[in-house]
Amino acid sequence: MIERRIASIDLPSRPAGLYEPVRYALEGGGKRLRPLLAVQACLACGGTADEAMPAALALEMFHNFTLVHDDIMDRSDVRRGRPSAAARFGSNQAILSGDAMLTFASCLVSQVPARAVAEVTAVFNDMALRVYEGQQLDTEFETRKNVTIDEYFEMIGLKTGALLSAACRIGAIIGDADPATADALAEYGMELGLAFQLRDDWLDTFGDHATFGKPIGGDIVNEKETWMLITARRESHGELDSILAEDLEPQEKIRQVTRLYERLRVGERCDAAAAEHHALAIAALDHAKFSDESLKQFFVDVVDRMASRNI
Amino acid sequence: MIERRIASIDLPSRPAGLYEPVRYALEGGGKRLRPLLAVQACLACGGTADEAMPAALALEMFHNFTLVHDDIMDRSDVRRGRPSAAARFGSNQAILSGDAMLTFASCLVSQVPARAVAEVTAVFNDMALRVYEGQQLDTEFETRKNVTIDEYFEMIGLKTGALLSAACRIGAIIGDADPATADALAEYGMELGLAFQLRDDWLDTFGDHATFGKPIGGDIVNEKETWMLITARRESHGELDSILAEDLEPQEKIRQVTRLYERLRVGERCDAAAAEHHALAIAALDHAKFSDESLKQFFVDVVDRMASRNI
């Protein structure tokens, strides 16, 4: 249903140069996790899917907007197995069409049920700023070698957690949830986001190339400050820094760092950290009041699917 | 008062890398015409300056956001006599901080008086899309040699007129104007915008270097599709195209095209076209009902100042 509603979002047709990239970015697929969480959170609190739909689409529009702009900043040519919008249409076009997506997201937010519009708008805009802050910290980490685990969690909480958390909270608000339930679902979304990012980082090194869709080891080549890199740096008595200081070929660099990760068991421990946040997500659900207890199962299933995902 | 309120917009301080460029862009000065129009339109309809202020600041925030992103796309290093945000902080930072400005604009829009928030939000988001559409057309014109005068007016109506028009309409809505007055003030803003852009294009060729703040003749060097260039192409029986086809030094190109403009009197006629739209702006005021007739004078004065401006 969400896929169909995304396809039927009413975009102007002209000028085509502005709106074609918007359509392209939205049609790229993806898990549609954010709109799904919003709709299910609304249902869980007694609302309807139709009531949640404008907000659900706003969240998906916003998410894709961030991907369009991130791919310019990161010079990423590939997104979901296709050329990124920046690669396909040029970075100037991706800037402008991305701006239009952010404005469309605001338009969609303004279409939520009138009784909820003020609160949803506030949560949405606050979330957007957090996502930018997370992206900013992520960028700043690129030129630092002393990022702490706390800073890493702050960054992924902003960059990844805030949007999943807001999706749950917004759905709950539209479903007219009591504040404790809205908080509980928001906490669920945050923990899910933290676990999601830990799993993502783990897959980047230990995933299966055939299913992951990106080359394995990109984070190591780029020396990205992940849970595993930060932990390995702290525990390897300078060995990680020695490897990174060498002028190694990418494949050799990946091989040596992966071997170090294996020796220090940081892969398993990263996976365990993800599992811990998955458990916290499940635990948060205990504080939510579901209009029908069977609606809780969706949120449990999402965690199970995320925990075992290979893509 | 507007300047003071802009300076006191409550921006987060951290991460500084994200918010410092926002502050920088806002502090660059400028005429503050858009917030002024919104406040005065609100006063003209019987509202207060305080009621109009969040929307006024949203409009100024939005305007500066478009400049930040435009300067990336146009690779403009200078804005208002200082380095552009893109030049000062890099284009990646300018993308992200610009995004934050657009979200801040939405935050400010949500703070208008509750009775007006739905209508103001709709006008604001609709305006934003028009501005992007205008920017898109402007970009597309760069690779075309057959732009018509009608297309030119469509483009400047979107890129420049829509924002001034929305500033007036939003002020009127907040001042609780009757629909005819809101329409009249919106029309005033649109005509003011068209005249503003015509004057801007004229100044680019015939302005005084000492006061204009940009090098004279930039539009000619870039073969920008302005009212003057389009008119000269249409009336010069191929002479304009011949000049542009030559591989001339910039100063020589400016000299030859300016001489052609003088021969065809397109400079005076562009100025006359601006005057015509100034007159239409004044005429539109006749259809507005002012809460106090003396408040009309501000709008007349703006036109007079714009008509004679050299910067």
Interface residues (C-beta under 8 A of the other chain):
Chain A: P12 R14 P15 G17 L18 H69 I72 M73 N92 I95 L96 G98 D99 A100 L102 T103 F104 S106 C107 S110 A114 V117 A118 T121 A122 N125 A128 L129 Y132 E133 Q135 Q136 L137 T139 E140
Chain B: P12 R14 P15 G17 L18 H69 I72 M73 N92 I95 L96 G98 D99 A100 L102 T103 F104 S106 C107 S110 A114 V117 A118 T121 A122 N125 A128 L129 Y132 E133 Q135 Q136 L137 T139 E140
